């Protein structure tokens, strides 16, 4: 089946003068006609370089207008957009580039050093005068009529939590279906506006709200870097209605002076994704009368898979809701049977939005997709009313003395203590217990002792769930999208296990 719908071109025809994208740093803005023209001119330039359908175009840049230019240019000519995490090391970047073998590497001057030693591929500087000239070329674009719905449109590389980064191949269909499903399930319309502070090399930054908002004719404001005070200011200045942040970002936002003194009159929804949220964040938004809720996604299934009505949030605290309009979800226990209500199982997802395959990795693809279902590797449970709750990653589950401990439950309990700013719970190998529960804690100004925190947990948790050790740290390591990096915590080993 051919995929001949150039939806950006059609959107520019329907709403040519509506503002599409705003650079929150410079205040420069582009309407839909201008956004489409930039993409068409750049597509023509790519064709003049000999770039063909299926060729990869890499982008290494902080959030920048070139994300939109290159993504939509690729969509028009059948090339594959490959945005890379600019916070990676040179070695990691070079591994990914060798894996995807691009025909062109686009980069921003701020991160030029990441690709300076890569000489095998042509490059283009997206913040140069030459790049601007390409966007105003008079060359005609020769449309590719043989693009199919199953053709790749983007490769998003995962963080490599289980080894080397994996290239997740997303097709024209999977991206389009995720956007359409989001628009219809979440009731997004052309009057909505979002602020994209999540990096657009990540599925959450590029596909959660950015593409759905553009598809429906809304407005997308982006910034190159996350700053909590600036985020609050931009949400109000740009009259944003909906925003997605990861829990760490929400934690920083609710502590700003701007948050304390703003009523956010234009905002109807604050969303969280990337990791489950502590109940203290829910409470901070509730106290201001603001709607806050959680979502769930992953690179392989797109960032949006569930919907919960704001009116249900108070009675279903911590739930991501029910599967959206055009996808299914299933929970499977270790024995392969379906989990009963309130039983924990691995979350499986099915739908046209699911990724096609891992780039150059058929073995991992076969292990991850079975009979149309995506095995997410995440643990979840479903209550009797059909609402889903994410429990944590299968690999994060701690087995101590034969008992299963889900770190999220322990983290949420500790986070509710008024002296705690942030917390992460991990399992550490132990000769006696198999694994022991260890909590890394960032305290607020008011101190609390390890013994006091242990007594607090003993009052709220089963004894086997109470951390054997509390480690107080100034800050927790974070991943490139602001999530707590538990891999780094495991490597710290700053205490002697044999003495415990």
Secondary structure, DSSP 8 states (H G I E B T S, - for coil): -B----HHHHHHHHSTTSEEEEETTT--EEEHHHHHHHHHHHHHHHHHTT--TT-EEEEE-SS-THHHHHHHHHHHHT-EEEEE-TTS-HHHHHHHHHHH--SEEEE-GGGGGGTTT--SS-EEETTSHHHHHHTT--------TT-BTTSEEEEEE---TTSS--EEEEEHHHHHHHHHHHHHHHT--TT-EEEE-S-TTSHIIIIITHHHHHHHT-EEEE-SS--HHHHHHHHHHTT--EEEEEHHHHHHHHTSHHHHH---TT--EEEEESS---HHHHHHHHHTT--EEE---BGGGBS--EE--HHHHTTSTT--BEE-TTEEEEEE-TTSSB--TT--EEEEEEETTS--EETT-HHHHHHHEETTEEEEEEEEEE-TTS-EEEEEEGGG-EEETTEEE-HHHHHHHHHTSTTEEEEEEEEEEETTTEEEEEEEEEE-SS---HHHHHHHHHTTS-GGGS-SEEEE-S---B-TTS-B-HHHHHHH--S-GGG-
